Amino acid sequence: MNDDERVRSLLAAMLDSGLPAEQVCAEHPDLLPIVSGRWQRMQSISKDLDALFPSGGRAQRASPLTDAPRLPGYEQIEFVGRGGMGVVYRALHTALHRVVAVKMLLPGMHDAPHETEALLREASAVAAIQHPNIVQVFDVAAIDARPYFTMEFLEGGSLAQRMGGAPQPPRQAAELTALLATAVQVAHERGVVHRDLKPGNILFTLDGSPKIADFGLARLMACDPSATLGQAGFGTPSYMAPEQALGAPGRNEPAVDVYALGAILYDLLTGRPPFRADSPLETQRQVIEQEPAPPSRLNARVPRDLETVCLACLSKDPARRYASAGALADDLRRFLRGEPIAARPIGPAERLRKWVRRHPTRTAAWLGAILCLTMIFSAVLWTASQRAAFERAVATDFTEIVRLQRAGDWSGARNMLERAKTRIGLGYGSDESARRAAEIARELDFVDRLAAMRLERASSREIAFDRRKWWNTYRDEFRKAGLLVEGDDPGAFAARVASSNARVALIDAMDDWAICAADKGEVQWLLIATRTADPDPAWRDRARSVMTWQDQNQLEALAREARLEDQPVPLMLIVAGLLMEQRSEEGLPFLRRIQAAHPSDFWACFALAESLAPTDPDVISFYRAAVALRPQAAAAHVNLGNALSTQNRVPEAIECMQRALSLDAHNHVAQFNIAIWLLQEERYDECAAHARQATSLNPSDPLGHGVLGSALLQIGQPAEAAESFRRAISLLPEGHPRRASFERALERCAAMLAPPAPARAP
């Protein structure tokens, strides 16, 4: 997908969600300036339209608009509605006395060749199809170099309006979906893939006939595969296929329409789409990663065969969906006729069930006897079978947890563990299962502690990096976890790490631990252990070498040779950090390449933002990306607040610090920063309150004591201020630039506290 399509996709996401540009562009910070500019332009146009239509909505469309476009051969042109790029009018064709819909770009948008081309292609796409259930295009023209096309005007509302979020009768849902699938098949045969099928794009005539409309995202299969017709390259998140959400090959193929038809059928059967979250990005994640709940779970009236048809359309693998929209329509008609469907093989039990439904009288005589026998056997076997099934499920959960741990999916492993613990808590599973669950919980807790330590170290506001403190902290945590024993050689330690299911997280932590080493012997010992636990002579072994760390040329060679998709992000960030410390010109470009290759990695965004100059316009974007990736990380909110403050956006910065405190009430850095900004704004009482909190949370922070002293001095408490300044001076090393200013402040306190000189005798 080219940049222009990505920009239009992000604009569409802003329109759908109402989120700000910074949040929508969290994964695409490089496009934030372009998206913001285009959004402002759209808002300007929107204000112009609002001035024309002050009451808003369709209630005003019956009144002729004096500023509506004048089109040759049409009159009574009235506004109907608008989207992000286009506007629709109702008009009367004077020669044919036919009411039509006129679609044209918003004023000013026809200056953009991509938008003009998209509008004309949409008209071409629809005009190529003749079907009673597809909206008909009548004419294509331009007025004052502003292109437009006319089509049927449908006044029966949309499918979304008719459903109103309520499930529809299953047969009615199947009949409507079969009609739509037949129309989509005709479109595919004409070389057009719609790519944005959804209830809002299914319109009705006054007599209730459905018609597929809005081919704004359609792709002409005979054209350049990259060409699209509309605002975005994604479609609507709740109805898009996984390959569309991923931007993967196949996103422009007919299979995406088959998926969307399945999503519409799901909506008809359950009253909601298969996936729906609080934001478009989260919905897309669900589309990619999760399986839809069976419709019958949400609506018990859904027949099993119709559920099978629906779920076959929603398969993540396009090859497992129906081969065409026509095949889907055929299977729906089989269901409506009571015949076996083709979506899955029909076994003997299923055939018997259907036979019984067709011949109820012939089976009535012996059905009671079979039912009684079934109840007897069920009563005997139910408890044993349920227990065995649950025990098998617990074992399957453990297998999946191990797979997730080895893949580094800690959130997924945690969720699966909770499910297993629930089953064990209900009395299913042996004592061994309970012991194993507790062991896995300890592993996951250890992974969480390692991640929290890394965040704390990255966000701590120490005067100097206390390597010994952090080396000992890491060592003690590995000892408590039973992975490190006093007197271990590197091989013994490495063997325990390599055999752990949490190996990925442990090696990442060992890489971070290595840069905390206080002497060469310690770092050499740890790097040998890490190389042994994670061997790779091609790149990683070289990156974990003291000799390499001390040689700028070797570090630069590593940066050039790194296969960014294959190597662990923490280790690549260490190489980049060492290059930055040695002031190599390769450091920052390498960081940017890492982030570009891993845009969804929290640490890649966080480290790049930390390395940029405070005034760099990208700093805020990358910190916002980090916040979006890990919203529970208080450190990310703190650093974002610092970046906003540097760019004179103090109110926003204070909000970030307050969010950090809501996540971590003991975050002394957030308390300190708020105190600093309040001091600058001369809000001394509030400043003193936050500074007291900061110093109580971190009594060894000299700057916190200094800020508290400054606030107390301003509110007339020189004695307490003097005590704070003394504490600050005692904690600062000799020669620190702050010592002199604190010493002068202390002298000022002494002068204020000194008794007045006695009056001299006359």
Salt bridges, closest charged atoms under 4 A:
ASP3 OD1 - ARG6 NH1 2.78
ASP4 OD2 - ARG8 NE 2.97
ASP4 OD1 - ARG38 NH1 3.97
ASP4 OD2 - HIS114 ND1 4.00
ASP30 OD2 - ARG6 NH2 3.90
ASP50 OD1 - ARG82 NH2 3.17
ASP111 OD1 - HIS110 NE2 3.78
GLU115 OE2 - ARG38 NH2 3.19
GLU117 OE2 - ARG121 NH2 2.32
GLU122 OE2 - LYS103 NZ 3.10
GLU152 OE2 - LYS211 NZ 3.44
GLU155 OE1 - ARG61 NH2 3.37
ASP196 OD2 - LYS198 NZ 3.90
ASP214 OD1 - LYS103 NZ 3.66
GLU243 OE2 - ARG321 NH1 2.83
ASP257 OD2 - HIS188 NE2 2.83
GLU282 OE2 - ARG285 NH2 2.68
GLU289 OE1 - ARG285 NH1 2.68
ASP305 OD1 - ARG344 NH2 2.78
ASP305 OD2 - LYS354 NZ 2.80
ASP330 OD1 - ARG333 NH1 3.68
ASP331 OD1 - ARG334 NH1 2.87
GLU339 OE2 - ARG337 NE 3.12
GLU350 OE1 - ARG304 NH1 3.33
GLU350 OE2 - ARG344 NH2 3.44
GLU350 OE2 - ARG353 NH2 2.85
ASP397 OD1 - ARG419 NH2 3.04
ASP397 OD2 - ARG423 NH1 2.64
GLU400 OE2 - ARG403 NH2 2.58
GLU418 OE2 - LYS421 NZ 3.75
GLU432 OE2 - ARG435 NH2 2.42
GLU439 OE1 - ARG435 NH1 2.97
ASP445 OD1 - ARG414 NH2 3.04
ASP448 OD2 - ARG414 NH2 2.72
GLU462 OE2 - LYS469 NZ 3.15
ASP476 OD1 - ARG475 NH2 3.19
GLU477 OE1 - ARG449 NE 2.83
GLU477 OE2 - LYS480 NZ 3.25
GLU486 OE1 - ARG479 NH2 2.53
ASP488 OD2 - ARG496 NH1 2.45
ASP511 OD1 - ARG544 NE 2.88
ASP512 OD1 - ARG454 NE 3.94
ASP512 OD1 - ARG457 NH2 2.46
ASP519 OD2 - ARG468 NH2 3.91
GLU522 OE2 - ARG468 NH1 2.65
ASP534 OD1 - ARG503 NH2 3.00
ASP534 OD2 - ARG540 NE 2.89
ASP534 OD2 - ARG544 NH1 2.95
ASP536 OD2 - ARG540 NH1 3.56
GLU561 OE1 - ARG542 NH1 2.87
ASP566 OD2 - ARG563 NE 2.94
ASP616 OD2 - ARG592 NH2 3.92
ASP618 OD2 - ARG592 NH1 3.82
GLU652 OE1 - ARG624 NH2 3.73
GLU652 OE2 - ARG649 NE 2.92
GLU681 OE1 - ARG683 NH1 2.89
GLU686 OE1 - ARG683 NH2 2.94
ASP701 OD2 - ARG461 NH2 2.24
GLU720 OE1 - ARG692 NH2 3.12
GLU734 OE2 - ARG739 NH2 3.56
GLU743 OE2 - ARG739 NH2 3.83
